[in-house]
Amino acid sequence: MRRFRTRLPDWMQDWLEILIPGLQIALVLLAAWLLNWLVKRVIARAGRLYGLPPEMLVPLRGACRWLIAAAAALLVLERLGVSAAVLWTAFTGFAAVGAVAFFAAWSVLSNLFCAMLIFVAQPLRLGDDIEVLDMAEKPGAKGRVIDINLLYITLREAGEAGEQDRLLQIPNALIFQRVVRRWPAGGIVS
Protein backbone atom coordinates (compact mmCIF):
# COMPACT_ATOMS: atom_id res chain seq x y z
CA MET A 1 0.00 0.00 0.00
CA ARG A 2 2.90 2.37 0.75
CA ARG A 3 4.42 1.79 -2.66
CA PHE A 4 1.05 2.66 -4.21
CA ARG A 5 0.75 5.82 -2.06
CA THR A 6 4.16 7.17 -3.01
CA ARG A 7 3.23 7.11 -6.69
CA LEU A 8 0.13 9.28 -6.14
CA PRO A 9 0.22 13.11 -6.22
CA ASP A 10 0.27 14.94 -2.86
CA TRP A 11 -3.28 16.26 -3.17
CA MET A 12 -4.59 12.70 -3.65
CA GLN A 13 -2.69 11.38 -0.61
CA ASP A 14 -4.61 13.82 1.59
CA TRP A 15 -7.90 12.51 0.18
CA LEU A 16 -6.86 8.90 0.80
CA GLU A 17 -6.73 9.62 4.55
CA ILE A 18 -10.45 10.45 4.36
CA LEU A 19 -11.49 8.11 1.57
CA ILE A 20 -10.09 4.84 2.98
CA PRO A 21 -11.79 5.11 6.43
CA GLY A 22 -14.96 6.30 4.68
CA LEU A 23 -14.95 3.23 2.44
CA GLN A 24 -14.25 0.99 5.44
CA ILE A 25 -17.20 2.53 7.30
CA ALA A 26 -19.42 2.06 4.26
CA LEU A 27 -18.35 -1.59 4.06
CA VAL A 28 -19.10 -2.10 7.77
CA LEU A 29 -22.57 -0.59 7.34
CA LEU A 30 -23.23 -2.66 4.22
CA ALA A 31 -22.10 -5.83 5.99
CA ALA A 32 -24.33 -5.01 8.97
CA TRP A 33 -27.31 -4.42 6.70
CA LEU A 34 -26.69 -7.70 4.84
CA LEU A 35 -26.21 -9.61 8.10
CA ASN A 36 -29.44 -8.14 9.48
CA TRP A 37 -31.28 -9.15 6.28
CA LEU A 38 -29.83 -12.67 6.47
CA VAL A 39 -30.65 -13.11 10.17
CA LYS A 40 -34.20 -11.87 9.58
CA ARG A 41 -34.68 -14.45 6.80
CA VAL A 42 -33.17 -17.26 8.90
CA ILE A 43 -35.45 -16.41 11.84
CA ALA A 44 -38.51 -16.26 9.55
CA ARG A 45 -37.60 -19.61 7.96
CA ALA A 46 -37.00 -21.23 11.36
CA GLY A 47 -40.35 -19.83 12.54
CA ARG A 48 -42.15 -21.40 9.57
CA LEU A 49 -40.25 -24.67 9.82
CA TYR A 50 -40.86 -25.17 13.55
CA GLY A 51 -44.25 -23.44 13.72
CA LEU A 52 -43.06 -20.77 16.16
CA PRO A 53 -45.59 -18.05 17.06
CA PRO A 54 -44.94 -14.51 15.75
CA GLU A 55 -45.00 -13.22 19.35
CA MET A 56 -41.76 -15.12 19.88
CA LEU A 57 -40.11 -14.16 16.60
CA VAL A 58 -40.62 -10.39 16.84
CA PRO A 59 -38.52 -9.91 20.02
CA LEU A 60 -35.88 -12.30 18.68
CA ARG A 61 -35.57 -10.29 15.46
CA GLY A 62 -35.43 -7.07 17.47
CA ALA A 63 -32.71 -8.39 19.77
CA CYS A 64 -30.63 -9.58 16.80
CA ARG A 65 -31.12 -6.25 15.02
CA TRP A 66 -29.94 -4.29 18.07
CA LEU A 67 -26.97 -6.60 18.59
CA ILE A 68 -25.88 -6.19 14.94
CA ALA A 69 -26.41 -2.40 15.11
CA ALA A 70 -24.36 -2.13 18.33
CA ALA A 71 -21.52 -4.19 16.83
CA ALA A 72 -21.58 -2.07 13.66
CA ALA A 73 -21.56 1.14 15.71
CA LEU A 74 -18.54 -0.08 17.68
CA LEU A 75 -16.70 -0.97 14.47
CA VAL A 76 -17.53 2.42 12.93
CA LEU A 77 -16.35 4.25 16.04
CA GLU A 78 -13.17 2.17 16.03
CA ARG A 79 -12.54 3.18 12.40
CA LEU A 80 -13.04 6.82 13.40
CA GLY A 81 -10.31 6.45 16.02
CA VAL A 82 -12.31 6.04 19.21
CA SER A 83 -10.58 3.62 21.56
CA ALA A 84 -12.49 0.55 22.76
CA ALA A 85 -11.15 1.18 26.27
CA VAL A 86 -12.67 4.67 26.24
CA LEU A 87 -16.00 3.29 25.04
CA TRP A 88 -16.00 0.55 27.68
CA THR A 89 -15.13 3.06 30.43
CA ALA A 90 -17.93 5.37 29.31
CA PHE A 91 -20.42 2.49 29.10
CA THR A 92 -19.58 1.12 32.55
CA GLY A 93 -19.74 4.62 34.04
CA PHE A 94 -23.16 5.28 32.54
CA ALA A 95 -24.36 1.80 33.56
CA ALA A 96 -23.24 2.37 37.16
CA VAL A 97 -24.99 5.74 37.34
CA GLY A 98 -28.09 4.23 35.73
CA ALA A 99 -28.13 1.35 38.22
CA VAL A 100 -27.83 3.73 41.19
CA ALA A 101 -30.59 5.93 39.78
CA PHE A 102 -32.81 2.89 39.15
CA PHE A 103 -32.41 1.59 42.70
CA ALA A 104 -32.90 5.09 44.13
CA ALA A 105 -36.17 5.44 42.21
CA TRP A 106 -37.28 1.83 42.71
CA SER A 107 -40.24 2.61 44.98
CA VAL A 108 -41.53 5.30 42.62
CA LEU A 109 -41.11 3.03 39.60
CA SER A 110 -42.82 0.20 41.48
CA ASN A 111 -45.80 2.45 42.24
CA LEU A 112 -46.00 3.60 38.60
CA PHE A 113 -45.96 0.02 37.35
CA CYS A 114 -48.59 -1.02 39.90
CA ALA A 115 -50.74 1.94 38.82
CA MET A 116 -50.71 0.60 35.27
CA LEU A 117 -51.73 -2.82 36.60
CA ILE A 118 -54.54 -1.25 38.64
CA PHE A 119 -55.82 0.62 35.59
CA VAL A 120 -55.69 -2.52 33.42
CA ALA A 121 -56.70 -5.31 35.83
CA GLN A 122 -59.04 -3.11 37.92
CA PRO A 123 -58.81 -4.98 41.24
CA LEU A 124 -60.61 -1.94 42.68
CA ARG A 125 -62.49 1.05 41.32
CA LEU A 126 -63.50 4.53 42.37
CA GLY A 127 -66.32 4.36 44.89
CA ASP A 128 -65.38 0.89 46.17
CA ASP A 129 -64.96 0.40 49.87
CA ILE A 130 -61.71 -1.42 50.64
CA GLU A 131 -59.66 -2.53 53.59
CA VAL A 132 -55.92 -3.08 53.22
CA LEU A 133 -54.82 -5.66 55.79
CA ASP A 134 -51.33 -6.26 57.16
CA MET A 135 -52.28 -9.88 57.68
CA ALA A 136 -55.57 -11.64 57.11
CA GLU A 137 -56.60 -11.40 60.79
CA LYS A 138 -55.44 -7.88 61.72
CA PRO A 139 -57.57 -4.86 60.83
CA GLY A 140 -55.92 -2.38 58.51
CA ALA A 141 -56.58 0.86 56.67
CA LYS A 142 -60.09 1.07 55.31
CA GLY A 143 -62.24 3.56 53.51
CA ARG A 144 -63.87 4.51 50.23
CA VAL A 145 -61.64 4.87 47.15
CA ILE A 146 -61.96 8.48 46.02
CA ASP A 147 -58.88 8.78 43.79
CA ILE A 148 -56.47 6.52 41.94
CA ASN A 149 -53.38 8.23 40.52
CA LEU A 150 -49.94 7.10 39.39
CA LEU A 151 -48.46 6.90 42.89
CA TYR A 152 -51.27 6.56 45.44
CA ILE A 153 -54.79 5.38 46.02
CA THR A 154 -56.65 7.88 48.19
CA LEU A 155 -59.23 6.54 50.65
CA ARG A 156 -61.79 8.57 52.61
CA GLU A 157 -61.95 7.08 56.09
CA ALA A 158 -65.12 7.91 58.03
CA GLY A 159 -64.32 9.85 61.18
CA GLU A 160 -65.69 9.04 64.62
CA ALA A 161 -68.73 10.94 65.91
CA GLY A 162 -67.92 14.65 65.79
CA GLU A 163 -64.68 14.14 63.81
CA GLN A 164 -63.99 15.00 60.22
CA ASP A 165 -63.40 12.31 57.63
CA ARG A 166 -59.73 11.50 57.11
CA LEU A 167 -57.92 10.92 53.84
CA LEU A 168 -55.49 8.02 53.60
CA GLN A 169 -52.99 7.73 50.79
CA ILE A 170 -51.86 4.17 50.17
CA PRO A 171 -48.97 3.52 47.76
CA ASN A 172 -50.13 1.55 44.72
CA ALA A 173 -47.53 -1.16 45.29
CA LEU A 174 -49.09 -1.94 48.67
CA ILE A 175 -52.31 -3.07 46.95
CA PHE A 176 -50.37 -5.96 45.39
CA GLN A 177 -48.37 -6.74 48.55
CA ARG A 178 -51.20 -6.98 51.06
CA VAL A 179 -54.54 -8.68 51.43
CA VAL A 180 -57.29 -6.33 50.24
CA ARG A 181 -60.93 -6.72 51.18
CA ARG A 182 -63.21 -5.07 48.65
CA TRP A 183 -66.86 -4.12 48.75
CA PRO A 184 -68.03 -2.94 45.31
CA ALA A 185 -69.29 0.65 45.04
CA GLY A 186 -72.15 1.21 47.45
CA GLY A 187 -71.02 -1.48 49.91
CA ILE A 188 -70.67 -0.72 53.60
CA VAL A 189 -67.40 -0.63 55.54
CA SER A 190 -67.89 -0.87 59.28
C-alpha positions, 0 to 999 in steps of 0.5 A: 500500500505504501508503494502505491501511495508514493506514486500518487500526487500529494493532493490525492494522498490527503484525500486517501486519509479520508477516503479509505476510512470512509470506504471501510465505514461504508463496508461495515454498514453494508455488511451489517445491513446484509447480516441483518437481512440474512438473520431476519430471513433465517429467523422467519424460515425457522419460525415457519419450519418449527411453527413458532408463534410470531409473538416469539419471533418479533422480540428475537428479530429485534434483539438480533437487530440491536446486537448487529447495530451495536456491533456495527456502531462499535466498528464504525467508532473504532474506524473513526479512532475512538478507543475501545477502552474509552468506550468501555469506560464510558459504558460502565460509568453510565451503567453504574450511574443508571443502576444507582438511579434505578435503585434510588427510584425503585419505589416510585417506579414500582408504584408507577408500574402497579398503577398501570396494573390497577388501571388494566386489571381493575382490582378496585375502582373509584367508589369501592370500599376497601380494607388493606390488611397487614395480615388476614386477621389484623384490621388495617386501613379502610375507607372509600376509594376516592382517587387513583393516581400514578403513585397513590390510592386515596381513601376517605376514612369515616371519622368518629362521631364529631370528627372530620373524615380522614384521607389516607394515601396508600402507595399503589404497590401496597395493593399488590403486597397486602390482602385487600378486602373489597366491597363494590361501590355502594357497599358498607365498611364498618 
